[in-house]
Amino acid sequence: RAAPGRLEILARVVLGRPATVLAAAIIAVFVAVAVLAPWIAPHDPLAQSFLRINQGPSWAHWLGTDQFGRDVLSRMIHGSRNSLIFGFLSPVLAALVGTTLGVVAGYFGGIADRVVSRVVDLLLAFPELLLAIIIAAALGGGFWNVVVVLTVAFVPGFARVARAQTLSVKQEPYVEAAVAVGVSTPVIILRHVVPNIAAPIVVLVTLWVASAIRLEASLSFLGIGTQPPNPSWGNIIRDGLNNLFGSPWPIIGAGFSITCVVLAFNLFGDALRDALDPETGP
């Protein structure tokens, strides 16, 4: 029998673990909620009412209301859009930029390698959250500013992994044969190098979606991420903290959502790594 392909191994790993199946289901539910937010949210997330301030859970407001009378569940549903958009968009952009830098540094070497490596080492000297706070404080809030902040925070990790993988792949006989027969450098990189370093990059993207959601929530909690009144899980927690004894439901709801999504992406990323990594895979 022929050796199983990567998709078959991935399906076997994902479907063979109840925890991974549950993680995939949680991710699918939250993505569906984010996509359908305008249609499934029971109330306007920005609508305020002095008559509904700090109400507890009820049939009209399943998670109660906050200090401005806004429906907590509706704000969480709409907040999932921001959190998941940042969670997916920033790692993908970071993967494109970081992989490009890493491949250039690893394949060409020389001054390109030295410059990229020194910049990556400089950025890696800062923890991701601290680097994000520094950049966000300089750029301010706003959608694209937060995207830039999270992207820059993740680029060094992708560049380092891509460089290490490229250094290994370019020593393979098929790459040396392509060089010997005169295949152009862009074709070698796109046809032989990039496909063979894609697996660890894809795994890293999956794992860092969870980190991006967590970082965006942290920045919004600190007031330098998604700006009020636009809802985000981070600023929902911050608003709830300011009114903890009046209504604890914003903290409970948003905190539970962040925990579930981050844990689900981490579990799914671990399964993806086991399936795609030839050293740890089945």
Residue pairs with C-beta under 8 A, 6 or more apart in sequence:
4 12
6 199
6 275
6 276
9 275
9 276
9 281
9 282
10 271
10 272
10 275
10 276
12 275
12 282
13 20
13 271
13 274
13 275
13 281
13 282
14 20
14 21
14 24
14 268
14 271
14 275
15 21
17 271
19 267
20 267
20 268
20 270
20 271
22 264
22 267
23 263
23 264
23 265
23 267
23 268
23 271
24 264
24 268
26 260
26 261
26 264
27 261
27 264
27 265
27 268
30 80
30 84
30 257
30 260
30 261
30 264
31 84
33 40
33 77
33 80
34 80
34 81
34 83
34 84
34 85
37 77
37 78
37 80
37 81
38 78
40 77
41 71
41 73
41 74
41 77
41 78
42 61
42 62
42 71
42 73
42 74
43 61
43 70
43 71
43 73
43 74
44 71
44 74
45 70
45 71
45 74
45 75
45 77
45 78
45 79
45 231
46 70
46 229
47 69
47 70
47 71
48 68
48 69
48 70
49 65
49 69
49 70
50 69
51 69
52 61
52 65
52 69
53 65
53 66
53 67
53 68
53 69
53 246
54 64
54 65
54 66
54 67
54 243
54 246
54 247
55 61
55 64
55 65
55 69
55 247
56 64
56 247
56 249
57 63
57 64
57 249
58 64
61 71
61 72
61 73
62 73
63 71
63 72
63 73
63 76
63 249
63 250
63 252
63 253
64 72
64 247
64 249
65 71
65 72
65 247
66 72
66 75
66 239
66 240
66 243
66 247
66 249
66 250
67 239
67 242
67 243
67 246
67 247
72 236
72 247
72 249
72 250
72 253
73 253
75 231
75 236
75 250
76 231
76 233
76 236
76 253
76 254
76 257
78 231
79 231
79 232
79 233
79 235
79 236
79 254
80 233
80 257
82 216
82 226
82 230
82 231
82 232
82 233
83 213
83 216
83 217
83 232
83 233
83 234
83 258
83 261
84 213
84 261
86 146
86 147
86 150
86 212
86 213
86 216
87 209
87 210
87 212
87 213
87 216
87 261
87 265
88 209
88 212
89 147
90 147
90 150
90 151
90 154
90 212
90 216
91 150
91 154
91 204
91 205
91 208
91 209
91 211
91 212
92 205
93 147
93 151
94 150
94 151
94 152
94 153
94 154
94 155
94 157
94 158
94 208
95 154
95 158
95 201
95 204
95 205
97 151
97 155
97 158
98 154
98 155
98 156
98 157
98 158
98 159
98 161
98 162
99 158
99 159
99 162
99 194
99 197
99 201
100 162
101 116
101 120
101 155
101 159
101 162
101 163
102 116
102 158
102 159
102 160
102 161
102 162
102 163
102 164
102 165
102 166
103 162
103 163
103 166
103 189
103 193
103 194
103 197
104 112
104 116
105 112
105 113
105 115
105 116
105 117
105 159
105 163
105 166
106 113
106 162
106 163
106 164
106 165
106 166
106 167
106 170
107 166
107 170
107 185
107 189
107 193
113 163
116 159
116 163
117 163
120 156
120 159
120 160
120 163
123 131
123 152
123 155
123 156
124 156
124 157
124 160
126 134
128 153
128 154
128 211
128 215
129 153
129 215
129 218
131 152
131 153
132 149
132 150
132 152
132 153
132 215
132 218
132 219
133 219
133 222
133 224
135 148
135 149
135 152
135 153
136 145
136 146
136 149
136 219
136 224
136 225
137 224
139 145
139 148
139 149
140 224
141 223
141 224
141 225
141 226
141 227
142 227
143 226
146 216
146 219
146 225
146 226
149 219
150 212
150 215
150 216
153 215
154 208
154 211
154 212
157 204
157 208
158 201
158 204
161 200
161 201
161 204
162 197
162 201
165 196
165 197
165 200
166 193
166 197
169 175
169 192
169 193
169 196
169 197
170 193
172 196
174 192
175 188
175 192
175 193
178 187
178 188
178 191
178 192
179 188
199 276
199 277
200 276
200 277
202 272
202 276
203 269
203 272
203 273
203 276
203 277
206 265
206 268
206 269
206 272
207 265
207 266
207 269
207 270
207 273
209 265
209 269
210 261
210 262
210 263
210 265
210 266
210 269
213 233
213 258
213 261
213 262
213 265
214 258
214 262
216 225
216 226
216 232
216 234
217 225
217 232
217 233
217 234
217 237
217 254
217 258
218 225
218 234
219 225
219 226
219 234
220 226
220 232
220 233
220 234
220 235
220 238
221 234
221 235
221 237
221 238
222 234
222 238
223 235
223 238
225 232
225 234
225 235
226 232
226 234
226 235
227 235
228 235
228 239
233 254
233 257
233 258
234 254
236 250
236 253
236 254
237 250
237 251
237 254
237 255
239 250
240 247
240 248
240 249
240 250
240 251
240 254
241 251
243 250
244 251
273 280
274 280
274 281
274 282
275 281
275 282
